């Protein structure tokens, strides 16, 4: 298997199946076909399970019910990673989708031809379920990402892919709003710099109502920043 796509899921306030359907449709359109989809589902209901088992897009789907750590995105993502068998693993959240049909092929070819362990791609955003796209971002490393809000120049979880063999880094279940930036620092600390692919391959939905950071108090956010800075030896 060339690629695994790891997708942590939950019912997403009733929108889980709709979002996952959009993501699966974008996977079906990919030029790379040697792909498995690994869904780790923390839903209370069975709608996502039924959707995956129905397999209306005729994809290679592996569904795992995950009853541990409900609500912890890091634990759910780690669980999806554990079941991936592909040479390269692509992480993507259920409300995001692939922007270009060659996203997986380009990701696989670029990473395999490199001497790097991980890759981050370009992204954009949609605020109307894919009708229009804005705020394209070409990823770059930024040493200030854990120093203050607004410094994430890599974007969210869905931009990351990695070589599966000998992958040791996992998501920290103690992180919440900064779990992606913490993961990037862990990857870089363990394996050195990754590949920074300027091509926009992933679209991320902007869901202001469900924004994780917006649910946290200033004190909680600062406490998490402090935890991550101490963990990675970052001094202000």
C-alpha distance (Angstrom), angle and dihedral (degrees) to the residues before:
residue distance angle dihedral
X1 . . .
X2 3.81 . .
X3 3.81 99.8 .
X4 3.76 138.6 22.6
X5 3.80 120.4 -167.6
X6 3.81 111.1 -151.7
X7 3.81 113.6 -155.8
X8 3.82 122.9 179.6
X9 3.81 109.3 -157.9
X10 3.80 145.2 -177.8
X11 3.80 133.7 165.6
X12 3.84 91.7 -81.4
X13 3.80 95.8 -150.7
X14 3.79 91.4 -55.3
X15 3.80 95.4 -48.5
X16 3.80 97.8 91.9
X17 3.80 98.5 102.5
X18 3.81 93.3 43.4
X19 3.79 92.8 51.5
X20 3.79 93.3 42.8
X21 3.79 89.8 49.8
X22 3.81 90.5 56.0
X23 3.80 90.2 49.1
X24 3.82 93.2 47.9
X25 3.80 90.2 48.9
X26 3.81 89.8 55.2
X27 3.83 89.6 48.8
X28 3.80 90.9 50.7
X29 3.81 88.8 56.3
X30 3.80 94.0 53.9
X31 3.81 118.6 118.0
X32 3.81 90.2 -140.0
X33 3.80 107.8 77.7
X34 3.82 102.5 173.5
X35 3.80 90.2 92.2
X36 3.79 139.0 127.2
X37 3.80 125.2 -161.5
X38 3.81 117.9 -143.8
X39 3.80 114.3 -163.9
X40 3.82 118.6 -169.4
X41 3.80 105.6 -168.4
X42 3.80 126.7 -162.0
X43 3.81 94.8 174.0
X44 3.78 120.6 139.7
X45 3.80 90.4 -144.8
X46 3.80 131.5 50.1
X47 3.81 100.8 -118.4
X48 3.80 97.1 106.1
X49 3.79 90.8 44.2
X50 3.80 90.5 52.3
X51 3.80 91.0 47.2
X52 3.81 92.0 51.6
X53 3.81 93.0 46.1
X54 3.81 92.1 47.8
X55 3.84 86.6 54.7
X56 3.80 94.3 -169.7
X57 3.82 91.2 175.8
X58 3.82 92.5 54.5
X59 3.81 94.1 -125.5
X60 3.79 131.8 152.2
X61 3.81 97.0 -99.4
X62 3.79 126.3 174.9
X63 3.80 111.4 -168.6
X64 3.82 120.9 -160.5
X65 3.79 122.5 -176.4
X66 3.80 108.1 -141.9
X67 3.79 114.1 -163.5
X68 3.81 95.2 168.7
X69 3.77 124.5 96.6
X70 3.79 97.0 -1.4
X71 3.79 110.7 -159.0
X72 3.80 94.0 22.6
X73 3.80 105.8 113.6
X74 3.80 93.0 -169.9
X75 3.80 93.2 56.8
X76 3.79 92.4 45.4
X77 3.81 92.4 49.4
X78 3.80 90.9 48.2
X79 3.79 89.4 52.0
X80 3.80 91.9 53.2
X81 3.81 90.2 48.9
X82 3.80 91.9 54.3
X83 3.81 92.7 61.6
X84 3.82 97.0 47.7
X85 3.81 116.1 112.6
X86 3.81 100.8 175.3
X87 3.78 124.7 115.3
X88 3.80 88.5 -120.9
X89 3.81 124.8 29.4
X90 3.79 122.3 -149.4
X91 3.81 116.6 -159.8
X92 3.79 117.4 -152.0
X93 3.78 134.6 162.2
X94 3.80 117.7 -124.7
X95 3.82 95.8 -114.4
X96 3.81 92.9 54.2
X97 3.80 127.8 75.6
X98 3.79 142.0 -171.2
X99 3.79 114.7 -81.7
X100 3.80 97.6 -161.9
X101 3.80 130.5 39.2
X102 3.80 92.4 -130.8
X103 3.81 94.7 51.6
X104 3.80 96.0 112.0
X105 3.79 95.3 41.0
X106 3.80 92.4 49.6
X107 3.80 91.7 45.8
X108 3.79 93.0 49.6
X109 3.82 95.7 44.6
X110 3.80 94.4 45.5
X111 3.80 95.7 48.0
X112 3.81 96.1 42.6
X113 3.81 92.3 49.3
X114 3.81 90.6 50.9
X115 3.79 129.8 73.1
X116 3.81 91.1 -128.6
X117 3.80 130.0 110.1
X118 3.78 98.4 -144.0
X119 3.79 142.3 25.8
X120 3.78 135.8 -155.7
X121 3.81 121.3 -161.2
X122 3.78 135.9 -159.4
X123 3.79 120.1 -91.0
X124 3.77 143.5 -171.7
X125 3.81 135.6 -165.7
X126 3.77 138.1 -119.2
X127 3.79 125.3 -158.4
X128 3.81 96.4 -178.5
X129 3.82 104.8 48.0
X130 3.79 96.6 -87.3
X131 3.80 100.6 -42.8
X132 3.81 91.8 114.3
X133 3.80 134.3 9.4
X134 3.80 131.6 -148.1
X135 3.82 146.1 163.5
X136 3.81 99.4 44.2
X137 3.78 112.0 -161.1
X138 3.79 127.5 -158.2
X139 3.82 105.0 -158.2
X140 3.78 123.4 -120.9
X141 3.77 134.9 163.4
X142 3.79 116.7 -101.4
X143 3.81 122.3 -173.3
X144 3.80 89.8 -153.8
X145 3.81 96.6 62.3
X146 3.81 91.8 105.9
X147 3.78 95.3 41.1
X148 3.80 100.6 73.3
X149 3.79 143.7 -11.5
X150 3.79 117.1 -81.9
X151 3.80 96.0 36.5
X152 3.81 98.7 102.4
X153 3.81 102.4 121.7
X154 3.82 92.9 168.9
X155 3.83 98.8 58.4
X156 3.80 125.6 -143.3
X157 3.78 137.3 -29.2
X158 3.81 96.1 -79.7
X159 3.81 93.6 72.2
X160 3.82 94.3 67.7
X161 3.82 129.9 97.8
X162 3.79 128.2 164.8
X163 3.79 144.5 -179.4
X164 3.78 108.3 -93.7
X165 3.78 99.2 -147.6
X166 3.83 113.3 90.8
X167 3.80 92.6 -2.8
X168 3.80 106.4 159.5
X169 3.80 104.8 165.3
X170 3.79 118.4 100.0
X171 3.79 135.2 177.6
X172 3.78 115.5 -87.9
X173 3.83 110.7 -118.9
X174 3.80 89.4 -155.0
X175 3.81 89.9 67.1
X176 3.78 124.7 81.5
X177 3.79 117.2 159.7
X178 3.80 93.8 19.1
X179 3.80 99.2 42.1
X180 3.82 92.9 115.4
X181 3.82 96.0 49.6
X182 3.80 90.7 44.2
X183 3.81 89.1 52.2
X184 3.82 92.0 50.4
X185 3.81 90.8 52.3
X186 3.80 90.3 48.6
X187 3.80 91.7 50.4
X188 3.78 92.5 48.9
X189 3.78 92.6 45.3
X190 3.82 92.6 51.3
X191 3.81 101.9 37.5
X192 3.80 107.9 14.7
X193 3.77 124.1 -121.1
X194 3.77 121.4 -12.5
X195 3.79 133.6 -143.4
X196 3.80 113.1 -77.6
X197 3.78 106.9 -151.6
X198 3.81 113.3 -165.4
X199 3.82 94.2 -161.2
X200 3.81 114.1 107.8
X201 3.80 103.2 -123.4
X202 3.81 104.7 153.3
X203 3.79 134.6 50.7
X204 3.79 118.7 -152.7
X205 3.78 122.0 -157.4
X206 3.79 117.1 -127.7
X207 3.80 105.8 -135.9
X208 3.78 106.4 174.1
X209 3.79 92.6 179.9
X210 3.81 91.9 55.1
X211 3.79 97.9 38.5
X212 3.81 107.3 138.0
X213 3.79 96.9 -148.4
X214 3.82 91.8 51.1
X215 3.81 90.1 63.8
X216 3.80 93.7 56.8
X217 3.78 128.2 86.7
X218 3.80 120.3 -124.7
X219 3.79 89.2 -109.3
X220 3.81 92.4 53.2
X221 3.79 92.1 48.2
X222 3.79 93.2 49.6
X223 3.80 91.2 46.9
X224 3.80 90.0 54.5
X225 3.79 91.6 47.8
X226 3.80 89.0 52.1
X227 3.82 91.9 49.1
X228 3.81 92.2 51.0
X229 3.80 94.1 44.4
X230 3.79 91.2 51.8
X231 3.79 91.0 46.5
X232 3.82 93.0 53.9
X233 3.81 97.5 35.5
X234 3.79 95.5 -113.3
X235 3.79 116.6 159.9
X236 3.79 121.8 -163.3
